[in-house]
Amino acid sequence: MGKCVGILTAGGDSPGLNAAIRAVGRVLARNNCRLIGFKDGFEGIAFDRCTELDETTLSNVLTVGGTILRTSRHKPHKMPVGKKVMDMTGAIVENYHRHQLSALICIGGGGTHKSALLLKKAGLNIVTIPKTIDNDLGGSDSCIGFDTALNVATEAIDSLHSTASSHKRIMLVEVMGHKTGWLTLGSAIAGGADVVLIPEIPYNFKSVADALKSRSRAGKLFSIVPVAEGAIDEDTFVRIKKLEQEISLCSDKAKKSSLKEELSKLTAYNPARIFDLARRLEEATQLETRVTILGYLQRSGTPSCFDRLLAAQLGSCAAQAVLRGESGCMAAYENGSCRMIPIEEVAGVRKELSLDHPWVKNARELGISFGEAVNTTGK
Ligand code: F6P
């Protein structure tokens, strides 16, 4: 028997994880290597909860959503153990060697890549595969799960058209994406939305209301408005920037921690925010407004064909890197093919939707409003 390789899935689940695990398993098996799956993210390798992934266990998982290994957001160096939070890096290193692993493949998003880098620095051979429905991981054109989530969000927006139109309503649709607007903008364009609110472009409340009123005046009887979980208005954006600056300059420990608490209240996901926006818009426009939260449906179900193809390519690319003895790298998808790039290029690097991205440009060309303040200075 050749090498023995470990694999785990960490962070929020996404459709296509099983397709990636299966691809890794098939390539390794064809090369006479063993694959061990660690359960519940990094917890599995910290507490040695594992299972053999062979042809039998990997059969019939390609189309199944979620992850057969389960997942968690717990980090190796900050892991809840009973009532305590402990650094479990030592235990992970020990279990890695006890299983005589040649490498550990970690499939995950932003948080997972930061943890993967820590484990690399602790001396382990780490190889990663990018997944996140938010599509906000640096280094890869697309991440496993994004395409499926985009399809789910677009189909939901498609469906909402009939009820919005029947009742002549404004329909706010909350789409996942706490820090970035890939999913929201993609589904807004694909679904024919009218206004879109994304974290990268803080919105002006009056501009949003004006855009909706002007649609109504033009005889458009309903409006669809996808809103990213992390969309914020201009005032909140200014308060966040001011708090960040105050925190960076503050030397008083107690004051700093209260400023941080204030900041996290503004930046944390708040499900009440979209209902508040709906109430204010209804008041300002005198148009009936309703909210739909797509929530976890976006992360559930069968992976799309694109995500299966992506998972198959990335899984194979990662497995082949392990067979060649490479480590400290991520399988990245670029212009239709895959290559390995250093984890350092990815860990902590958020892929934001830049304002000159073709999608942003295209949305503007199509007349989709981002709710930006109208420039009255003429400059
Ligand atoms: O994994 C990314 C994501 O789906 C975000 O879009 C969303 O904000 C978050 O996860 C929800 O996370 P949780 O599963 O911890 O509620």
Residues whose N, C-alpha, C, O or C-beta is under 5 A from the ligand:
A	BS01	F6P	G12 D134 M176 G177 H178
